[in-house]
Amino acid sequence: MWAFLHRFASPPHFYRRAGAIAPWLGWICLGLMAAGLYGGLVVAPPDYQQGESYRIIFVHVPSAWMSMFVYVVMAGASAIALIWRIKLAEVIAIESAPVGASFTFLALVTGSLWGKPMWGTYWVWDARLTSELILLFLYFGVMGLYAAIEDRRTAGRAAGLFAIVGVVNIPIIHYSVEWWHTLHQGPTVTKLSAPSIHVSMLVPLLLMAVSFKLFYVTVLLHRARCGVLERGRNAGWVRSLLARTEPE
Amino acid sequence: MTMTESLVDFFRMGGYAFYVWWSYVVVTVVLALNFVLPMLRHRRVRRDLAQELRFADRCDEP
């Protein structure tokens, strides 16, 4: 197991493997997304209270889930990078940040577009919305810290530490709807009893969620390939890789 | 209901067209950018590194 992990974490091996895997994941992601969109926009019936407006759920909820999932991956990878000094883990942490920030932004914007017709306002300082906004700033903090420090190793460590400290916000976001009964509704799908959503809506929602997850992995692999290339600019494997493909 | 009528109905989204479709447009744009930008970056990184390498090779020659 360790030998395999070490081999996978070696930059040239990762660069090759990631390049081979990413297109497959990308196509599967696209297929699931098409199925999820069809199920969500065409097949699923309108909601009995919210009418057609609820269809925002199929992009809003997966974005929100991903905004937290990516943060946990980022913090976990940062911890691995700090403890075991695995360079690839740092690349994964740093390259996750913009993708996570994108999902957070999407969760906020789609939520806002859903809030206007249902709550009558685009924004309210509700516990869930505020903690999600803080999540966006945490992502910006990680990206800014990494960009602001000249020395790459110090930058990686500082951004990693920042990411780990910020993970405290994740349970706050998750439980915000239970701890403070403000405007945002409670969980529908991720509660212990059966989900209170009809299966014709649940299936496209889960399809979208899985496809968003695959989207993240695909984009992360692409980004991490760039990252290992940039960091390994003087390494032998990068030289031989470029020498082989020079005439293009 | 004719084909066009049901299509128009679909795009009207029960009067919520503005909110529903803008959500989907924003998501599409942001995801597309997330997908395309790393591709362009990859190409740029490889080109820059290859250039650096050529330059270094030239400098090595006597």
Chai-1 contact restraints between the chains, C-beta under 6 A:
chainA,res_idxA,chainB,res_idxB,connection_type,confidence,min_distance_angstrom,max_distance_angstrom,comment,restraint_id
A,G51,B,G14,contact,1.0,0.0,6.0,A-B,restraint_1
A,E52,B,M13,contact,1.0,0.0,6.0,A-B,restraint_2
A,E52,B,G14,contact,1.0,0.0,6.0,A-B,restraint_3
A,E52,B,Y16,contact,1.0,0.0,6.0,A-B,restraint_4
A,S53,B,Y16,contact,1.0,0.0,6.0,A-B,restraint_5
A,S53,B,Y19,contact,1.0,0.0,6.0,A-B,restraint_6
A,R55,B,V20,contact,1.0,0.0,6.0,A-B,restraint_7
A,I56,B,V20,contact,1.0,0.0,6.0,A-B,restraint_8
A,I56,B,S23,contact,1.0,0.0,6.0,A-B,restraint_9
A,V59,B,S23,contact,1.0,0.0,6.0,A-B,restraint_10
A,V59,B,V27,contact,1.0,0.0,6.0,A-B,restraint_11
A,S102,B,V30,contact,1.0,0.0,6.0,A-B,restraint_12
A,S102,B,N34,contact,1.0,0.0,6.0,A-B,restraint_13
A,L106,B,V27,contact,1.0,0.0,6.0,A-B,restraint_14
A,L106,B,V30,contact,1.0,0.0,6.0,A-B,restraint_15
A,V109,B,V26,contact,1.0,0.0,6.0,A-B,restraint_16
A,T110,B,S23,contact,1.0,0.0,6.0,A-B,restraint_17
A,L113,B,Y19,contact,1.0,0.0,6.0,A-B,restraint_18
A,L113,B,W22,contact,1.0,0.0,6.0,A-B,restraint_19
A,L113,B,S23,contact,1.0,0.0,6.0,A-B,restraint_20
A,P117,B,Y16,contact,1.0,0.0,6.0,A-B,restraint_21
A,P117,B,Y19,contact,1.0,0.0,6.0,A-B,restraint_22
A,V219,B,N34,contact,1.0,0.0,6.0,A-B,restraint_23
A,H222,B,P38,contact,1.0,0.0,6.0,A-B,restraint_24
A,R223,B,P38,contact,1.0,0.0,6.0,A-B,restraint_25
A,C226,B,R41,contact,1.0,0.0,6.0,A-B,restraint_26
A,C226,B,H42,contact,1.0,0.0,6.0,A-B,restraint_27
A,C226,B,V45,contact,1.0,0.0,6.0,A-B,restraint_28
A,L229,B,V45,contact,1.0,0.0,6.0,A-B,restraint_29
A,E230,B,V45,contact,1.0,0.0,6.0,A-B,restraint_30
A,R233,B,L49,contact,1.0,0.0,6.0,A-B,restraint_31
A,L242,B,L49,contact,1.0,0.0,6.0,A-B,restraint_32
A,L242,B,A50,contact,1.0,0.0,6.0,A-B,restraint_33
A,L242,B,L53,contact,1.0,0.0,6.0,A-B,restraint_34
